[in-house]
Amino acid sequence: MADVLKNVSFTALPGTDHYGASGSAVRITVDDSPIASVALARGQACALSDICLAAFGVNLVDGAVVSRGQFLSFVGIGPGKWLAFSTNNTPPAAQLRQAFGALAAVCDQSDAYILFTLEGSRARECMMKGAAIDLDPSVFKVDDAATTSAAHIGLTFWQTSEAPSYRIAVARSFAPSFARHLLATGAEYGIDFLSQLQSNK
């Protein structure tokens, strides 16, 4: 672990490089795609669901799952709360505010989060070690989501494919620490770490 983290900063995300064992059984990509949070107004669940279906073609589920549409997806993070992502990298907050009005509080969270994508032949094992959660494929499946903590860092993650691959949303200020944690716990698999950040915020 000491060798893997020797040149990894405590305060900045690692640079694009290979870490750990030879081979590349895990690929980790970081990006800062635009995100919005959505919090349901009291007593408006049915109305919000109807508007979401009509405006975005999304059958909005209130639970720890991903509700997918052609242009927007919603990840359940708690009762009546979601993180919203666009599939075309367009900031979703403005269009959500326009569609939802007083039915929900919408806040642009694009500056607040860094997104990690884990994929590769040992992605599940790396996630299980990194997030300290059981990801039995018969229980945790595509579009399942969880909000938890790893190494005392709060995060939300969801499975995006059967391969499997995962997406993880981490508060921007904790992203360097979480990256170090993933590199340390997954070093035995060999990790290709790729940065696709659009800004240096």
C-alpha positions as CSV (number, residue, x, y, z in Angstrom):
1,M,0.0,0.0,0.0
2,A,2.8,2.4,0.9
3,D,4.4,2.0,-2.6
4,V,1.0,2.6,-4.3
5,L,0.4,5.8,-2.5
6,K,3.9,7.1,-2.4
7,N,3.4,9.7,-5.1
8,V,-0.3,10.2,-4.6
9,S,-1.2,13.6,-3.2
10,F,-3.4,13.9,-0.1
11,T,-5.1,17.0,-1.4
12,A,-5.5,16.4,-5.2
13,L,-6.9,13.6,-7.3
14,P,-4.3,11.2,-8.7
15,G,-3.1,11.8,-12.2
16,T,-3.8,9.4,-15.1
17,D,-1.5,6.5,-14.5
18,H,-1.3,2.8,-13.6
19,Y,-1.3,1.9,-9.9
20,G,-0.6,-1.4,-8.1
21,A,-0.1,-4.8,-9.5
22,S,0.8,-5.4,-13.2
23,G,-2.2,-6.0,-15.4
24,S,-5.3,-3.9,-15.5
25,A,-8.2,-5.7,-13.8
26,V,-9.8,-2.4,-12.7
27,R,-10.2,0.9,-14.5
28,I,-11.2,3.9,-12.5
29,T,-12.3,7.1,-14.4
30,V,-13.1,10.3,-12.6
31,D,-15.2,13.1,-14.1
32,D,-17.2,16.1,-13.0
33,S,-20.4,15.7,-15.0
34,P,-23.2,18.1,-14.1
35,I,-25.5,17.0,-11.3
36,A,-28.6,18.3,-9.6
37,S,-30.4,17.3,-6.4
38,V,-34.1,17.0,-6.3
39,A,-36.1,17.0,-3.0
40,L,-39.8,16.3,-3.2
41,A,-42.2,18.8,-1.7
42,R,-44.5,17.4,1.0
43,G,-47.5,15.6,-0.4
44,Q,-46.5,16.0,-4.1
45,A,-45.3,12.5,-4.9
46,C,-47.9,11.7,-7.4
47,A,-47.8,15.0,-9.1
48,L,-44.0,14.9,-9.4
49,S,-44.1,11.4,-10.8
50,D,-46.7,12.5,-13.4
51,I,-44.6,15.5,-14.5
52,C,-41.4,13.5,-14.6
53,L,-43.0,11.0,-16.9
54,A,-44.6,13.6,-19.1
55,A,-41.6,15.9,-19.3
56,F,-38.7,13.5,-19.3
57,G,-40.1,10.0,-20.0
58,V,-38.9,8.8,-16.7
59,N,-40.9,6.6,-14.4
60,L,-39.6,8.1,-11.2
61,V,-39.2,5.6,-8.4
62,D,-38.9,6.7,-4.8
63,G,-36.2,4.3,-3.6
64,A,-32.6,3.2,-3.8
65,V,-32.6,2.6,-7.5
66,V,-31.9,4.4,-10.8
67,S,-34.8,5.7,-12.7
68,R,-33.6,6.0,-16.3
69,G,-34.8,8.1,-19.2
70,Q,-33.4,8.9,-22.6
71,F,-31.9,12.2,-21.5
72,L,-32.1,12.2,-17.7
73,S,-31.6,9.7,-15.0
74,F,-32.4,9.9,-11.3
75,V,-30.6,8.1,-8.5
76,G,-32.6,7.6,-5.3
77,I,-30.6,8.8,-2.3
78,G,-33.3,8.9,0.4
79,P,-37.1,9.2,0.8
80,G,-38.3,11.8,-1.7
81,K,-34.7,12.7,-2.7
82,W,-32.7,12.0,-5.9
83,L,-29.5,13.0,-7.7
84,A,-30.3,13.8,-11.3
85,F,-27.8,13.4,-14.2
86,S,-28.1,14.2,-17.9
87,T,-27.0,11.6,-20.5
88,N,-25.7,14.4,-22.8
89,N,-23.6,16.3,-20.2
90,T,-26.1,19.2,-20.2
91,P,-26.6,20.7,-16.7
92,P,-30.0,19.4,-15.6
93,A,-30.9,21.9,-12.9
94,A,-32.6,24.6,-15.1
95,Q,-34.8,22.2,-17.0
96,L,-35.8,20.4,-13.8
97,R,-36.8,23.7,-12.1
98,Q,-38.8,24.7,-15.1
99,A,-40.6,21.3,-15.2
100,F,-41.1,20.7,-11.5
101,G,-41.9,24.2,-10.2
102,A,-43.1,24.1,-6.6
103,L,-43.4,20.3,-6.6
104,A,-39.7,19.9,-5.7
105,A,-36.6,21.8,-4.6
106,V,-33.9,21.6,-7.2
107,C,-30.3,22.6,-6.6
108,D,-27.4,22.5,-9.0
109,Q,-24.8,20.3,-7.4
110,S,-22.2,20.3,-10.2
111,D,-19.6,21.9,-8.1
112,A,-20.3,19.6,-5.2
113,Y,-19.5,16.2,-6.5
114,I,-16.8,14.2,-8.3
115,L,-18.0,11.0,-10.1
116,F,-16.0,7.8,-10.1
117,T,-16.6,5.0,-12.6
118,L,-15.3,1.5,-11.8
119,E,-15.1,-1.2,-14.4
120,G,-13.1,-4.2,-15.4
121,S,-12.9,-7.9,-14.5
122,R,-12.3,-7.2,-10.8
123,A,-14.5,-4.1,-10.4
124,R,-16.9,-5.9,-8.1
125,E,-14.2,-7.1,-5.8
126,C,-12.7,-3.6,-5.7
127,M,-16.0,-2.0,-4.9
128,M,-16.7,-4.6,-2.2
129,K,-13.4,-3.8,-0.5
130,G,-13.5,-0.1,-1.2
131,A,-17.1,0.4,0.0
132,A,-17.2,-2.5,2.6
133,I,-20.6,-3.6,1.3
134,D,-21.8,-7.0,0.0
135,L,-22.4,-6.8,-3.7
136,D,-23.7,-10.3,-4.3
137,P,-24.9,-10.2,-7.9
138,S,-28.1,-12.1,-7.0
139,V,-28.9,-9.2,-4.6
140,F,-27.3,-6.0,-6.0
141,K,-28.1,-5.7,-9.7
142,V,-28.1,-3.2,-12.5
143,D,-29.8,0.1,-11.5
144,D,-29.6,-0.8,-7.8
145,A,-28.2,2.1,-5.7
146,A,-26.9,2.6,-2.2
147,T,-25.9,5.5,0.0
148,T,-23.3,4.6,2.5
149,S,-19.8,5.5,3.7
150,A,-16.3,4.1,3.1
151,A,-13.2,5.1,5.0
152,H,-15.5,7.6,6.8
153,I,-16.4,9.2,3.5
154,G,-20.1,9.5,2.5
155,L,-20.9,8.3,-1.0
156,T,-23.7,7.2,-3.3
157,F,-23.1,4.4,-5.8
158,W,-25.1,2.4,-8.3
159,Q,-24.5,-0.5,-10.7
160,T,-24.6,0.5,-14.4
161,S,-24.0,-2.8,-16.2
162,E,-23.9,-6.5,-15.7
163,A,-20.2,-6.6,-16.4
164,P,-20.3,-5.2,-13.6
165,S,-19.5,-1.5,-13.6
166,Y,-20.3,1.1,-11.0
167,R,-20.7,4.9,-10.7
168,I,-19.9,6.6,-7.4
169,A,-20.8,10.2,-6.4
170,V,-18.4,11.6,-3.8
171,A,-18.3,15.1,-2.3
172,R,-15.6,17.0,-4.2
173,S,-13.6,17.9,-1.1
174,F,-13.4,14.2,-0.2
175,A,-12.6,12.9,-3.6
176,P,-8.8,12.9,-3.2
177,S,-9.1,10.9,0.0
178,F,-11.6,8.4,-1.6
179,A,-9.3,8.0,-4.6
180,R,-6.4,7.1,-2.3
181,H,-8.6,4.7,-0.5
182,L,-9.6,2.9,-3.7
183,L,-6.0,2.7,-4.9
184,A,-4.9,1.2,-1.6
185,T,-7.7,-1.3,-1.3
186,G,-7.6,-2.3,-5.0
187,A,-3.9,-2.2,-5.6
188,E,-3.7,-6.0,-5.8
189,Y,-5.9,-6.1,-8.9
190,G,-3.9,-3.5,-10.9
191,I,-5.7,-0.2,-11.5
192,D,-5.7,2.1,-14.5
193,F,-6.7,5.6,-13.2
194,L,-8.0,8.0,-15.7
195,S,-8.9,11.7,-15.2
196,Q,-11.6,13.3,-17.4
197,L,-12.2,16.3,-15.2
198,Q,-13.5,19.4,-17.1
199,S,-12.4,21.9,-14.5
200,N,-10.0,22.4,-11.6
201,K,-12.6,23.5,-9.1
